[in-house]
Amino acid sequence: MTVPNHFELLGQSGEARLGRLTTPHGLVRTPAFMPVGTAGAMKGIHWREIRDSGADIVLGNTYHLMLRPGAERIAGLGGLQVFTGWNGPMLTDSGGFQVMSLAQLRKVTEHAVTFRSHIDGASVELSPERAIEVQRLLGSDIAMQLDECVRLPAERADIERAMRLSLRWAERCKRAFEASQAGHMLFGIVQGGDVPALRHASAQGLVDLGFHGYAIGGLAVGEPQEVMLRMIEETAPHLPQDRPRYLMGVGTPDDLLRAIARGIDMFDCVLPTRNGRHGLAFTRRGPVNLRNARHADDPRPLDEESAWPAARGYSRAYLHHLIKSGEALGAMLLSEINIAYYQSLMQGARDAIERGVFGDFSASVYEAWQHGDLAPR
């Protein structure tokens, strides 16, 4: 069976790619950063801010949603878009990473992973078939295969075992996906840790099966950035040019620029909102820690040239006060400022790739970061 191609490669600048992904709920411009709505919501941010920031697509978490409120309940209420009020494209991860990182007393077998819920201790089984069923019930535009993610560093034998199991689960996920006749897309996930030969084998196995898109998983799990980048370089050439490439769980603005330069199209990470809740803002001049006392008397905005109103409409002194006082508004404002910055970075990357000057764009971004925050000390 030939998998329908929902992705158009519109241009390149070096290895950096400009694309357009068609989904049932709309178009996604790539490179794209997907804000993470773990339980069907962004922490402290309304969907309108997410949309106004320029985001085309968001991520929902299968593990959390299947445990609460439940996939069947969400399906009965019209699916994720209706349930949440986000009327655009959604990607759901398979739940495998959260099972490995959050669940208690988990046990992995050839058939499935069984675990105790972190919410109420109930025993839950997640098989490849159930992962696909849950994502069909949720109604996401892009579903992910169930895989096993191994934290790095790890022994090669453990990495290879998990990679081979993930490949077998990928085949089962694809069979279940085709049998379900779902209207969404299915992405495979390349595993293999920090071993190039295993990355090559995983990528080839997934390409032989045929997916709508391909994710690179098992990175940003404890390894240095240079290892992550080397694994991207080892993997990307083994993936089809005409399918989207998604680097899971990444990352900092620097990570994104370096990964785009290596041919990655899609990203997700909790960093913009998590850091915002803890007082760290991302700006054109680099990160700004609003907890620092030096901001207490600074009347300047975070960025007077930002297109995002909150970045130029509140003084650093006020944002510092909100964060130090534990006011929810501070976390909300910094989270939306960070999401907007990430989206502006993606828009800048897309514009630069279209003009064939991504290298120059990246250099200008790094130069601005190196200039640093100019708040008085």
C-alpha positions, -999 to 999 in steps of 0.1 A, spaced: 0 0 0 14 34 -10 11 59 18 -5 92 7 19 121 6 6 151 26 39 170 26 53 193 0 89 203 0 89 239 -12 125 248 -11 159 244 6 188 265 18 217 242 23 201 213 42 174 235 58 140 228 43 109 248 37 77 228 35 39 226 38 21 198 56 -16 193 48 -38 179 76 -75 174 80 -76 205 102 -54 228 81 -20 235 68 12 234 88 41 256 76 75 240 82 99 244 99 73 243 127 75 244 165 46 227 182 36 241 216 29 212 241 -6 210 255 0 179 276 -35 174 290 -54 192 263 -44 227 275 -14 250 276 -4 258 311 -14 294 317 -20 303 281 -53 305 262 -56 290 227 -60 324 212 -25 334 223 -11 302 208 -29 309 175 -20 346 175 17 337 181 18 321 147 16 284 158 -1 262 131 -1 230 151 0 219 188 8 186 206 -14 166 229 -2 138 251 -17 103 246 -5 90 280 -21 118 300 -53 121 280 -60 83 280 -57 83 318 -77 115 323 -104 122 311 -101 91 289 -100 86 251 -135 72 249 -149 102 268 -131 126 245 -143 108 214 -179 110 228 -175 147 232 -164 152 196 -126 146 196 -97 167 208 -104 198 186 -140 201 198 -132 191 234 -104 216 238 -115 244 215 -83 244 194 -96 243 158 -63 236 141 -40 207 135 -29 185 164 -3 158 168 -5 133 196 25 113 208 21 76 214 25 78 252 56 56 252 80 82 265 57 91 294 52 54 303 90 51 306 95 83 325 64 87 347 47 53 352 52 32 383 61 -5 382 62 -7 344 69 -39 326 78 -41 289 70 -73 269 68 -81 233 30 -77 235 28 -44 253 39 -22 282 19 -25 314 22 1 341 5 16 371 -11 50 366 7 79 383 -27 93 391 -45 65 409 -22 34 407 -46 16 384 -30 -11 362 -30 -1 325 -18 -19 294 -6 0 263 0 -21 232 8 -8 198 -28 -15 188 -42 3 218 -19 33 212 -33 36 177 -69 31 189 -65 58 216 -51 83 191 -80 75 166 -105 82 194 -87 114 203 -90 124 166 -55 139 162 -43 148 128 -9 131 133 -5 99 153 28 85 165 37 48 167 43 33 201 80 29 208 104 23 237 127 51 245 160 45 264 176 72 283 213 79 275 239 69 283 230 33 280 246 0 270 245 -8 233 227 -41 240 199 -22 258 197 4 230 195 -23 203 169 -43 221 146 -13 225 152 -3 188 143 -37 175 112 -39 197 102 -4 185 106 -16 149 83 -46 155 58 -23 173 60 1 143 48 -27 120 20 -35 144 10 1 146 9 5 109 -13 -26 105 -37 -13 132 -37 22 116 -46 8 82 -73 -14 96 -88 15 115 -92 36 83 -85 67 103 -84 100 85 -52 111 102 -15 105 94 9 81 111 46 88 118 72 62 126 99 69 152 136 63 146 154 49 177 189 37 182 203 59 209 238 72 202 249 43 179 250 54 143 246 18 129 214 13 150 200 46 138 206 36 102 190 2 107 160 18 125 155 44 98 157 19 70 133 -5 87 107 23 90 112 35 55 106 0 43 73 -1 62 63 33 48 49 61 70 35 96 63 64 111 82 94 101 103 104 113 138 138 111 154 132 99 190 154 90 219 174 122 219 174 152 244 173 124 270 206 132 288 232 133 260 253 163 251 241 186 223 269 175 200 258 138 203 222 148 195 234 168 164 256 139 153 227 115 155 206 139 134 233 140 108 235 102 108 198 98 105 184 124 82 201 112 50 183 78 55 149 94 55 128 103 24 132 138 11 94 140 4 83 132 40 84 155 71 111 150 97 102 155 133 128 158 161 109 149 193 112 168 226 137 195 214 145 221 225 163 254 231 163 281 204 199 271 197 189 234 193 162 244 168 184 264 146 211 237 145 186 210 138 169 230 110 203 234 94 205 196 94 172 191 77 146 188 105 111 201 98 91 198 131 98 202 168 80 201 202 92 210 237 78 222 270 107 245 275 91 278 265 62 274 289 81 256 317 109 282 317 83 310 315 67 297 347 101 298 364 109 334 354 131 329 323 122 348 291 136 341 256 143 373 236 162 385 205 191 393 228 191 358 245 175 345 277 166 369 305 162 357 340 135 379 355 142 366 390 175 384 390 174 415 414 190 437 387 156 439 370 138 453 400 143 490 389 145 485 352 117 504 334 125 490 299 104 463 282 119 429 275 121 438 238 108 471 225 110 458 189 91 426 194 59 421 175 43 405 206 25 430 228 34 416 262 71 416 253 71 454 247 41 464 269 54 456 304 85 467 322 111 443 333 106 457 368 69 447 367 76 413 353 103 408 380 78 418 407 52 394 394 76 365 393 91 372 428 56 376 442 44 343 428 16 360 408 1 337 382 1 366 357 39 367 356 41 330 346 13 336 320 30 366 304 64 350 302 50 318 288 32 336 260 62 358 254 84 327 250 59 309 227 57 340 206 95 342 204 98 305 193 72 312 166 89 343 154 122 323 152 104 297 130 89 324 108 123 340 104 138 306 95 110 300 69 115 334 53 153 329 52 150 294 36 126 307 10 152 334 1 181 309 2 199 327 31 193 305 61 230 305 70 230 343 71 198 343 92 213 319 117 245 340 119 225 371 126 205 354 154 237 342 170 252 376 168 222 391 186 224 365 213 261 371 218 254 408 222 235 398 253 210 414 275 217 451 281 199 456 314 218 478 338 237 460 365 
